[in-house]
Amino acid sequence: MEVITIDSTAFKQILENINSLEKRFEEIALKASSPLGEKWLDIQDVCQELNISKRTLQTWRDQNLIPYSMIGKKIYYKSTDVVKFLMINHHKVKGF
């Protein structure tokens, strides 16, 4: 076994860097797990992105095809849910 010695100030600097990285990882993990850390879209945003009517989007909601959140009369969609909805309904074409 090999023993390596370093200066105490260098060791303290390494510990500070490790602690700093740990705090940054915790911040990133918290942001990633927070629903507010991602983009929320309203009805108009979703309709424009998908080039659909408000009625089509309401039909999808009524049929429980796409998740949403409602605050008062305002409806919001997580961008990841919209992408997931598209991926689930993606149909591959033979030879494409």
Biopython code that builds the backbone (N, CA, C, O; Angstrom):
import numpy as np
from Bio.PDB.StructureBuilder import StructureBuilder

atoms = [
    (1, "MET", "N", (0.847, -1.172, 0.000)),
    (1, "MET", "CA", (0.000, 0.000, 0.000)),
    (1, "MET", "C", (0.892, 1.234, 0.000)),
    (1, "MET", "O", (1.892, 1.290, 0.716)),
    (2, "GLU", "N", (0.528, 2.208, -0.797)),
    (2, "GLU", "CA", (1.308, 3.431, -0.931)),
    (2, "GLU", "C", (0.647, 4.548, -0.132)),
    (2, "GLU", "O", (-0.569, 4.720, -0.210)),
    (3, "VAL", "N", (1.405, 5.292, 0.614)),
    (3, "VAL", "CA", (0.896, 6.411, 1.405)),
    (3, "VAL", "C", (1.308, 7.699, 0.713)),
    (3, "VAL", "O", (2.473, 7.897, 0.369)),
    (4, "ILE", "N", (0.316, 8.578, 0.516)),
    (4, "ILE", "CA", (0.576, 9.869, -0.128)),
    (4, "ILE", "C", (0.309, 10.960, 0.894)),
    (4, "ILE", "O", (-0.716, 10.952, 1.576)),
    (5, "THR", "N", (1.221, 11.879, 0.992)),
    (5, "THR", "CA", (1.034, 13.001, 1.923)),
    (5, "THR", "C", (0.883, 14.286, 1.121)),
    (5, "THR", "O", (1.534, 14.483, 0.094)),
    (6, "ILE", "N", (-0.006, 15.167, 1.625)),
    (6, "ILE", "CA", (-0.177, 16.475, 0.987)),
    (6, "ILE", "C", (-0.212, 17.539, 2.062)),
    (6, "ILE", "O", (-0.435, 17.253, 3.238)),
    (7, "ASP", "N", (0.009, 18.758, 1.644)),
    (7, "ASP", "CA", (-0.009, 19.904, 2.540)),
    (7, "ASP", "C", (-1.425, 20.078, 3.096)),
    (7, "ASP", "O", (-2.405, 19.811, 2.401)),
    (8, "SER", "N", (-1.529, 20.523, 4.346)),
    (8, "SER", "CA", (-2.837, 20.666, 4.983)),
    (8, "SER", "C", (-3.710, 21.706, 4.276)),
    (8, "SER", "O", (-4.928, 21.538, 4.218)),
    (9, "THR", "N", (-3.122, 22.764, 3.742)),
    (9, "THR", "CA", (-3.925, 23.764, 3.026)),
    (9, "THR", "C", (-4.480, 23.179, 1.723)),
    (9, "THR", "O", (-5.609, 23.486, 1.337)),
    (10, "ALA", "N", (-3.700, 22.349, 1.053)),
    (10, "ALA", "CA", (-4.183, 21.691, -0.164)),
    (10, "ALA", "C", (-5.311, 20.725, 0.170)),
    (10, "ALA", "O", (-6.291, 20.626, -0.568)),
    (11, "PHE", "N", (-5.169, 20.015, 1.285)),
    (11, "PHE", "CA", (-6.220, 19.089, 1.721)),
    (11, "PHE", "C", (-7.511, 19.844, 2.034)),
    (11, "PHE", "O", (-8.596, 19.406, 1.653)),
    (12, "LYS", "N", (-7.394, 20.976, 2.727)),
    (12, "LYS", "CA", (-8.576, 21.791, 3.042)),
    (12, "LYS", "C", (-9.241, 22.296, 1.760)),
    (12, "LYS", "O", (-10.468, 22.332, 1.668)),
    (13, "GLN", "N", (-8.439, 22.679, 0.784)),
    (13, "GLN", "CA", (-8.985, 23.149, -0.492)),
    (13, "GLN", "C", (-9.738, 22.024, -1.202)),
    (13, "GLN", "O", (-10.798, 22.255, -1.784)),
    (14, "ILE", "N", (-9.199, 20.826, -1.154)),
    (14, "ILE", "CA", (-9.874, 19.671, -1.762)),
    (14, "ILE", "C", (-11.213, 19.418, -1.073)),
    (14, "ILE", "O", (-12.216, 19.169, -1.743)),
    (15, "LEU", "N", (-11.237, 19.480, 0.252)),
    (15, "LEU", "CA", (-12.488, 19.287, 0.995)),
    (15, "LEU", "C", (-13.512, 20.365, 0.646)),
    (15, "LEU", "O", (-14.693, 20.066, 0.473)),
    (16, "GLU", "N", (-13.064, 21.618, 0.542)),
    (16, "GLU", "CA", (-13.965, 22.707, 0.167)),
    (16, "GLU", "C", (-14.556, 22.463, -1.219)),
    (16, "GLU", "O", (-15.748, 22.672, -1.440)),
    (17, "ASN", "N", (-13.713, 22.022, -2.146)),
    (17, "ASN", "CA", (-14.198, 21.735, -3.504)),
    (17, "ASN", "C", (-15.219, 20.598, -3.500)),
    (17, "ASN", "O", (-16.227, 20.661, -4.205)),
    (18, "ILE", "N", (-14.963, 19.582, -2.722)),
    (18, "ILE", "CA", (-15.902, 18.458, -2.627)),
    (18, "ILE", "C", (-17.229, 18.931, -2.036)),
    (18, "ILE", "O", (-18.292, 18.570, -2.541)),
    (19, "ASN", "N", (-17.179, 19.726, -0.984)),
    (19, "ASN", "CA", (-18.400, 20.254, -0.372)),
    (19, "ASN", "C", (-19.170, 21.145, -1.345)),
    (19, "ASN", "O", (-20.399, 21.105, -1.403)),
    (20, "SER", "N", (-18.432, 21.942, -2.102)),
    (20, "SER", "CA", (-19.068, 22.801, -3.096)),
    (20, "SER", "C", (-19.768, 21.970, -4.168)),
    (20, "SER", "O", (-20.895, 22.273, -4.559)),
    (21, "LEU", "N", (-19.103, 20.933, -4.637)),
    (21, "LEU", "CA", (-19.718, 20.039, -5.626)),
    (21, "LEU", "C", (-20.948, 19.339, -5.065)),
    (21, "LEU", "O", (-21.957, 19.195, -5.756)),
    (22, "GLU", "N", (-20.864, 18.909, -3.827)),
    (22, "GLU", "CA", (-21.993, 18.235, -3.192)),
    (22, "GLU", "C", (-23.208, 19.164, -3.129)),
    (22, "GLU", "O", (-24.328, 18.743, -3.422)),
    (23, "LYS", "N", (-22.991, 20.419, -2.749)),
    (23, "LYS", "CA", (-24.090, 21.388, -2.691)),
    (23, "LYS", "C", (-24.680, 21.619, -4.076)),
    (23, "LYS", "O", (-25.898, 21.721, -4.227)),
    (24, "ARG", "N", (-23.826, 21.701, -5.078)),
    (24, "ARG", "CA", (-24.298, 21.927, -6.444)),
    (24, "ARG", "C", (-25.122, 20.736, -6.938)),
    (24, "ARG", "O", (-26.155, 20.922, -7.582)),
    (25, "PHE", "N", (-24.674, 19.525, -6.642)),
    (25, "PHE", "CA", (-25.433, 18.331, -7.028)),
    (25, "PHE", "C", (-26.797, 18.299, -6.341)),
    (25, "PHE", "O", (-27.796, 17.920, -6.952)),
    (26, "GLU", "N", (-26.834, 18.694, -5.078)),
    (26, "GLU", "CA", (-28.108, 18.742, -4.358)),
    (26, "GLU", "C", (-29.050, 19.758, -4.988)),
    (26, "GLU", "O", (-30.246, 19.495, -5.111)),
    (27, "GLU", "N", (-28.523, 20.927, -5.393)),
    (27, "GLU", "CA", (-29.344, 21.949, -6.056)),
    (27, "GLU", "C", (-29.893, 21.427, -7.379)),
    (27, "GLU", "O", (-31.063, 21.634, -7.699)),
    (28, "ILE", "N", (-29.046, 20.755, -8.138)),
    (28, "ILE", "CA", (-29.475, 20.213, -9.434)),
    (28, "ILE", "C", (-30.537, 19.136, -9.235)),
    (28, "ILE", "O", (-31.522, 19.094, -9.971)),
    (29, "ALA", "N", (-30.344, 18.269, -8.250)),
    (29, "ALA", "CA", (-31.314, 17.210, -7.978)),
    (29, "ALA", "C", (-32.650, 17.793, -7.545)),
    (29, "ALA", "O", (-33.703, 17.310, -7.961)),
    (30, "LEU", "N", (-32.615, 18.823, -6.718)),
    (30, "LEU", "CA", (-33.845, 19.460, -6.265)),
    (30, "LEU", "C", (-34.569, 20.119, -7.428)),
    (30, "LEU", "O", (-35.789, 20.009, -7.553)),
    (31, "LYS", "N", (-33.820, 20.799, -8.270)),
    (31, "LYS", "CA", (-34.421, 21.461, -9.425)),
    (31, "LYS", "C", (-35.033, 20.449, -10.388)),
    (31, "LYS", "O", (-36.104, 20.681, -10.949)),
    (32, "ALA", "N", (-34.345, 19.326, -10.574)),
    (32, "ALA", "CA", (-34.836, 18.285, -11.487)),
    (32, "ALA", "C", (-36.092, 17.610, -10.952)),
    (32, "ALA", "O", (-36.957, 17.208, -11.730)),
    (33, "SER", "N", (-36.201, 17.482, -9.635)),
    (33, "SER", "CA", (-37.361, 16.808, -9.058)),
    (33, "SER", "C", (-38.542, 17.748, -8.872)),
    (33, "SER", "O", (-39.662, 17.298, -8.625)),
    (34, "SER", "N", (-38.304, 19.033, -8.987)),
    (34, "SER", "CA", (-39.365, 20.015, -8.792)),
    (34, "SER", "C", (-40.171, 20.189, -10.072)),
    (34, "SER", "O", (-39.589, 20.386, -11.139)),
    (35, "PRO", "N", (-41.493, 20.122, -9.991)),
    (35, "PRO", "CA", (-42.306, 20.321, -11.192)),
    (35, "PRO", "C", (-42.177, 21.722, -11.753)),
    (35, "PRO", "O", (-42.470, 21.943, -12.928)),
    (36, "LEU", "N", (-41.745, 22.677, -10.937)),
    (36, "LEU", "CA", (-41.575, 24.027, -11.442)),
    (36, "LEU", "C", (-40.242, 24.188, -12.146)),
    (36, "LEU", "O", (-39.980, 25.217, -12.769)),
    (37, "GLY", "N", (-39.394, 23.162, -12.045)),
    (37, "GLY", "CA", (-38.115, 23.207, -12.721)),
    (37, "GLY", "C", (-38.237, 22.962, -14.217)),
    (37, "GLY", "O", (-37.274, 23.162, -14.957)),
    (38, "GLU", "N", (-39.392, 22.538, -14.662)),
    (38, "GLU", "CA", (-39.584, 22.318, -16.082)),
    (38, "GLU", "C", (-40.590, 23.320, -16.632)),
    (38, "GLU", "O", (-41.241, 24.041, -15.876)),
    (39, "LYS", "N", (-40.707, 23.357, -17.927)),
    (39, "LYS", "CA", (-41.562, 24.345, -18.577)),
    (39, "LYS", "C", (-43.027, 23.896, -18.552)),
    (39, "LYS", "O", (-43.351, 22.755, -18.881)),
    (40, "TRP", "N", (-43.890, 24.818, -18.156)),
    (40, "TRP", "CA", (-45.326, 24.582, -18.156)),
    (40, "TRP", "C", (-45.940, 25.372, -19.308)),
    (40, "TRP", "O", (-45.577, 26.523, -19.546)),
    (41, "LEU", "N", (-46.867, 24.746, -20.013)),
    (41, "LEU", "CA", (-47.503, 25.353, -21.175)),
    (41, "LEU", "C", (-48.983, 25.549, -20.911)),
    (41, "LEU", "O", (-49.613, 24.720, -20.253)),
    (42, "ASP", "N", (-49.547, 26.641, -21.420)),
    (42, "ASP", "CA", (-50.997, 26.813, -21.318)),
    (42, "ASP", "C", (-51.642, 26.266, -22.595)),
    (42, "ASP", "O", (-50.948, 25.766, -23.481)),
    (43, "ILE", "N", (-52.954, 26.362, -22.683)),
    (43, "ILE", "CA", (-53.686, 25.795, -23.823)),
    (43, "ILE", "C", (-53.185, 26.373, -25.139)),
    (43, "ILE", "O", (-52.956, 25.642, -26.103)),
    (44, "GLN", "N", (-53.020, 27.679, -25.170)),
    (44, "GLN", "CA", (-52.582, 28.338, -26.407)),
    (44, "GLN", "C", (-51.203, 27.834, -26.846)),
    (44, "GLN", "O", (-50.975, 27.583, -28.029)),
    (45, "ASP", "N", (-50.294, 27.689, -25.892)),
    (45, "ASP", "CA", (-48.950, 27.193, -26.216)),
    (45, "ASP", "C", (-49.007, 25.799, -26.831)),
    (45, "ASP", "O", (-48.365, 25.540, -27.849)),
    (46, "VAL", "N", (-49.776, 24.903, -26.213)),
    (46, "VAL", "CA", (-49.866, 23.523, -26.698)),
    (46, "VAL", "C", (-50.501, 23.483, -28.086)),
    (46, "VAL", "O", (-50.024, 22.783, -28.979)),
    (47, "CYS", "N", (-51.573, 24.238, -28.252)),
    (47, "CYS", "CA", (-52.259, 24.265, -29.554)),
    (47, "CYS", "C", (-51.330, 24.778, -30.654)),
    (47, "CYS", "O", (-51.327, 24.245, -31.764)),
    (48, "GLN", "N", (-50.552, 25.800, -30.351)),
    (48, "GLN", "CA", (-49.624, 26.332, -31.350)),
    (48, "GLN", "C", (-48.513, 25.341, -31.659)),
    (48, "GLN", "O", (-48.154, 25.157, -32.822)),
    (49, "GLU", "N", (-47.968, 24.704, -30.635)),
    (49, "GLU", "CA", (-46.876, 23.751, -30.831)),
    (49, "GLU", "C", (-47.317, 22.532, -31.645)),
    (49, "GLU", "O", (-46.573, 22.043, -32.494)),
    (50, "LEU", "N", (-48.529, 22.048, -31.379)),
    (50, "LEU", "CA", (-49.017, 20.842, -32.044)),
    (50, "LEU", "C", (-49.868, 21.137, -33.274)),
    (50, "LEU", "O", (-50.252, 20.225, -34.005)),
    (51, "ASN", "N", (-50.158, 22.415, -33.495)),
    (51, "ASN", "CA", (-50.994, 22.842, -34.621)),
    (51, "ASN", "C", (-52.358, 22.156, -34.579)),
    (51, "ASN", "O", (-52.811, 21.565, -35.559)),
    (52, "ILE", "N", (-52.998, 22.255, -33.406)),
    (52, "ILE", "CA", (-54.321, 21.670, -33.206)),
    (52, "ILE", "C", (-55.256, 22.748, -32.674)),
    (52, "ILE", "O", (-54.815, 23.827, -32.279)),
    (53, "SER", "N", (-56.539, 22.448, -32.667)),
    (53, "SER", "CA", (-57.521, 23.391, -32.138)),
    (53, "SER", "C", (-57.673, 23.213, -30.624)),
    (53, "SER", "O", (-57.269, 22.196, -30.061)),
    (54, "LYS", "N", (-58.257, 24.210, -29.990)),
    (54, "LYS", "CA", (-58.527, 24.120, -28.550)),
    (54, "LYS", "C", (-59.508, 22.989, -28.276)),
    (54, "LYS", "O", (-59.422, 22.319, -27.247)),
    (55, "ARG", "N", (-60.432, 22.781, -29.191)),
    (55, "ARG", "CA", (-61.426, 21.717, -29.027)),
    (55, "ARG", "C", (-60.766, 20.336, -29.043)),
    (55, "ARG", "O", (-61.133, 19.463, -28.256)),
    (56, "THR", "N", (-59.797, 20.138, -29.933)),
    (56, "THR", "CA", (-59.079, 18.863, -29.986)),
    (56, "THR", "C", (-58.362, 18.610, -28.668)),
    (56, "THR", "O", (-58.400, 17.504, -28.128)),
    (57, "LEU", "N", (-57.710, 19.647, -28.158)),
    (57, "LEU", "CA", (-57.002, 19.511, -26.894)),
    (57, "LEU", "C", (-57.972, 19.198, -25.761)),
    (57, "LEU", "O", (-57.662, 18.392, -24.884)),
    (58, "GLN", "N", (-59.150, 19.833, -25.775)),
    (58, "GLN", "CA", (-60.147, 19.557, -24.746)),
    (58, "GLN", "C", (-60.646, 18.117, -24.854)),
    (58, "GLN", "O", (-60.875, 17.464, -23.836)),
    (59, "THR", "N", (-60.813, 17.623, -26.064)),
    (59, "THR", "CA", (-61.240, 16.237, -26.264)),
    (59, "THR", "C", (-60.207, 15.279, -25.671)),
    (59, "THR", "O", (-60.569, 14.301, -25.017)),
    (60, "TRP", "N", (-58.933, 15.555, -25.898)),
    (60, "TRP", "CA", (-57.882, 14.720, -25.324)),
    (60, "TRP", "C", (-57.924, 14.739, -23.804)),
    (60, "TRP", "O", (-57.720, 13.714, -23.154)),
    (61, "ARG", "N", (-58.192, 15.921, -23.241)),
    (61, "ARG", "CA", (-58.330, 16.021, -21.772)),
    (61, "ARG", "C", (-59.529, 15.218, -21.299)),
    (61, "ARG", "O", (-59.435, 14.458, -20.336)),
    (62, "ASP", "N", (-60.666, 15.390, -21.983)),
    (62, "ASP", "CA", (-61.891, 14.689, -21.600)),
    (62, "ASP", "C", (-61.725, 13.175, -21.664)),
    (62, "ASP", "O", (-62.331, 12.446, -20.879)),
    (63, "GLN", "N", (-60.908, 12.707, -22.594)),
    (63, "GLN", "CA", (-60.669, 11.269, -22.760)),
    (63, "GLN", "C", (-59.491, 10.784, -21.910)),
    (63, "GLN", "O", (-59.065, 9.635, -22.027)),
    (64, "ASN", "N", (-58.975, 11.662, -21.062)),
    (64, "ASN", "CA", (-57.822, 11.349, -20.197)),
    (64, "ASN", "C", (-56.621, 10.834, -20.989)),
    (64, "ASN", "O", (-55.939, 9.901, -20.564)),
    (65, "LEU", "N", (-56.371, 11.449, -22.137)),
    (65, "LEU", "CA", (-55.242, 11.053, -22.965)),
    (65, "LEU", "C", (-53.977, 11.842, -22.638)),
    (65, "LEU", "O", (-52.865, 11.377, -22.889)),
    (66, "ILE", "N", (-54.154, 13.047, -22.073)),
    (66, "ILE", "CA", (-53.006, 13.897, -21.778)),
    (66, "ILE", "C", (-53.181, 14.507, -20.379)),
    (66, "ILE", "O", (-54.235, 15.066, -20.079)),
    (67, "PRO", "N", (-52.162, 14.403, -19.531)),
    (67, "PRO", "CA", (-52.280, 14.960, -18.173)),
    (67, "PRO", "C", (-52.238, 16.492, -18.184)),
    (67, "PRO", "O", (-51.644, 17.108, -19.068)),
    (68, "TYR", "N", (-52.876, 17.081, -17.189)),
    (68, "TYR", "CA", (-52.891, 18.540, -17.072)),
    (68, "TYR", "C", (-53.104, 18.931, -15.619)),
    (68, "TYR", "O", (-53.487, 18.114, -14.781)),
    (69, "SER", "N", (-52.846, 20.196, -15.347)),
    (69, "SER", "CA", (-53.126, 20.779, -14.031)),
    (69, "SER", "C", (-54.069, 21.947, -14.233)),
    (69, "SER", "O", (-53.979, 22.667, -15.227)),
    (70, "MET", "N", (-54.977, 22.132, -13.280)),
    (70, "MET", "CA", (-55.949, 23.207, -13.399)),
    (70, "MET", "C", (-55.928, 24.051, -12.131)),
    (70, "MET", "O", (-56.066, 23.537, -11.021)),
    (71, "ILE", "N", (-55.755, 25.337, -12.315)),
    (71, "ILE", "CA", (-55.813, 26.300, -11.210)),
    (71, "ILE", "C", (-56.912, 27.293, -11.568)),
    (71, "ILE", "O", (-56.775, 28.085, -12.500)),
    (72, "GLY", "N", (-57.990, 27.234, -10.820)),
    (72, "GLY", "CA", (-59.150, 28.047, -11.190)),
    (72, "GLY", "C", (-59.675, 27.543, -12.515)),
    (72, "GLY", "O", (-60.040, 26.374, -12.647)),
    (73, "LYS", "N", (-59.712, 28.435, -13.504)),
    (73, "LYS", "CA", (-60.145, 28.037, -14.846)),
    (73, "LYS", "C", (-58.967, 27.934, -15.814)),
    (73, "LYS", "O", (-59.158, 27.676, -17.002)),
    (74, "LYS", "N", (-57.766, 28.133, -15.311)),
    (74, "LYS", "CA", (-56.559, 28.101, -16.149)),
    (74, "LYS", "C", (-55.969, 26.695, -16.143)),
    (74, "LYS", "O", (-55.794, 26.090, -15.085)),
    (75, "ILE", "N", (-55.660, 26.177, -17.344)),
    (75, "ILE", "CA", (-55.139, 24.821, -17.497)),
    (75, "ILE", "C", (-53.700, 24.892, -17.984)),
    (75, "ILE", "O", (-53.354, 25.677, -18.867)),
    (76, "TYR", "N", (-52.868, 24.042, -17.377)),
    (76, "TYR", "CA", (-51.453, 23.988, -17.725)),
    (76, "TYR", "C", (-51.047, 22.551, -18.030)),
    (76, "TYR", "O", (-51.615, 21.598, -17.495)),
    (77, "TYR", "N", (-50.048, 22.417, -18.904)),
    (77, "TYR", "CA", (-49.501, 21.121, -19.291)),
    (77, "TYR", "C", (-47.989, 21.159, -19.093)),
    (77, "TYR", "O", (-47.339, 22.153, -19.416)),
    (78, "LYS", "N", (-47.433, 20.074, -18.562)),
    (78, "LYS", "CA", (-45.976, 19.976, -18.478)),
    (78, "LYS", "C", (-45.455, 19.659, -19.875)),
    (78, "LYS", "O", (-46.015, 18.820, -20.580)),
    (79, "SER", "N", (-44.394, 20.328, -20.263)),
    (79, "SER", "CA", (-43.843, 20.100, -21.601)),
    (79, "SER", "C", (-43.426, 18.641, -21.778)),
    (79, "SER", "O", (-43.560, 18.081, -22.866)),
    (80, "THR", "N", (-42.922, 18.031, -20.711)),
    (80, "THR", "CA", (-42.523, 16.614, -20.810)),
    (80, "THR", "C", (-43.733, 15.705, -21.045)),
    (80, "THR", "O", (-43.617, 14.683, -21.722)),
    (81, "ASP", "N", (-44.889, 16.070, -20.490)),
    (81, "ASP", "CA", (-46.100, 15.278, -20.713)),
    (81, "ASP", "C", (-46.566, 15.387, -22.162)),
    (81, "ASP", "O", (-47.049, 14.411, -22.736)),
    (82, "VAL", "N", (-46.421, 16.566, -22.748)),
    (82, "VAL", "CA", (-46.808, 16.760, -24.148)),
    (82, "VAL", "C", (-45.902, 15.915, -25.041)),
    (82, "VAL", "O", (-46.380, 15.251, -25.961)),
    (83, "VAL", "N", (-44.597, 15.937, -24.773)),
    (83, "VAL", "CA", (-43.652, 15.138, -25.552)),
    (83, "VAL", "C", (-43.949, 13.647, -25.379)),
    (83, "VAL", "O", (-43.934, 12.890, -26.349)),
    (84, "LYS", "N", (-44.215, 13.234, -24.149)),
    (84, "LYS", "CA", (-44.532, 11.822, -23.884)),
    (84, "LYS", "C", (-45.799, 11.405, -24.636)),
    (84, "LYS", "O", (-45.856, 10.307, -25.190)),
    (85, "PHE", "N", (-46.808, 12.269, -24.657)),
    (85, "PHE", "CA", (-48.045, 12.003, -25.389)),
    (85, "PHE", "C", (-47.748, 11.800, -26.870)),
    (85, "PHE", "O", (-48.294, 10.895, -27.501)),
    (86, "LEU", "N", (-46.884, 12.644, -27.420)),
    (86, "LEU", "CA", (-46.520, 12.501, -28.828)),
    (86, "LEU", "C", (-45.771, 11.199, -29.080)),
    (86, "LEU", "O", (-46.023, 10.522, -30.077)),
    (87, "MET", "N", (-44.856, 10.844, -28.190)),
    (87, "MET", "CA", (-44.076, 9.625, -28.372)),
    (87, "MET", "C", (-44.955, 8.380, -28.276)),
    (87, "MET", "O", (-44.768, 7.431, -29.038)),
    (88, "ILE", "N", (-45.904, 8.376, -27.355)),
    (88, "ILE", "CA", (-46.808, 7.240, -27.205)),
    (88, "ILE", "C", (-47.648, 7.050, -28.471)),
    (88, "ILE", "O", (-47.951, 5.924, -28.864)),
    (89, "ASN", "N", (-48.014, 8.161, -29.097)),
    (89, "ASN", "CA", (-48.878, 8.107, -30.271)),
    (89, "ASN", "C", (-48.099, 8.136, -31.583)),
    (89, "ASN", "O", (-48.679, 8.332, -32.652)),
    (90, "HIS", "N", (-46.803, 7.944, -31.499)),
    (90, "HIS", "CA", (-45.959, 7.931, -32.695)),
    (90, "HIS", "C", (-46.067, 6.572, -33.385)),
    (90, "HIS", "O", (-45.894, 5.531, -32.752)),
    (91, "HIS", "N", (-46.351, 6.592, -34.670)),
    (91, "HIS", "CA", (-46.472, 5.369, -35.442)),
    (91, "HIS", "C", (-45.365, 5.348, -36.502)),
    (91, "HIS", "O", (-45.249, 6.260, -37.321)),
    (92, "LYS", "N", (-44.570, 4.302, -36.465)),
    (92, "LYS", "CA", (-43.486, 4.183, -37.440)),
    (92, "LYS", "C", (-44.035, 3.694, -38.768)),
    (92, "LYS", "O", (-44.967, 2.893, -38.826)),
    (93, "VAL", "N", (-43.430, 4.200, -39.832)),
    (93, "VAL", "CA", (-43.816, 3.805, -41.181)),
    (93, "VAL", "C", (-42.769, 2.839, -41.714)),
    (93, "VAL", "O", (-41.569, 3.080, -41.590)),
    (94, "LYS", "N", (-43.227, 1.759, -42.299)),
    (94, "LYS", "CA", (-42.321, 0.734, -42.806)),
    (94, "LYS", "C", (-41.464, 1.326, -43.924)),
    (94, "LYS", "O", (-41.980, 1.961, -44.844)),
    (95, "GLY", "N", (-40.154, 1.113, -43.836)),
    (95, "GLY", "CA", (-39.235, 1.572, -44.868)),
    (95, "GLY", "C", (-38.856, 3.035, -44.753)),
    (95, "GLY", "O", (-38.236, 3.580, -45.666)),
    (96, "PHE", "N", (-39.211, 3.687, -43.652)),
    (96, "PHE", "CA", (-38.872, 5.116, -43.489)),
    (96, "PHE", "C", (-37.702, 5.278, -42.598)),
    (96, "PHE", "O", (-37.271, 6.402, -42.343)),
]
sb = StructureBuilder()
sb.init_structure("model")
sb.init_model(0)
sb.init_chain("A")
sb.init_seg("    ")
for serial, (resi, resn, name, xyz) in enumerate(atoms, 1):
    if name == "N":
        sb.init_residue(resn, " ", resi, " ")
    sb.init_atom(name, np.array(xyz, "f"), 0.0, 1.0, " ", f" {name:<3s}", serial, name[0])
structure = sb.get_structure()
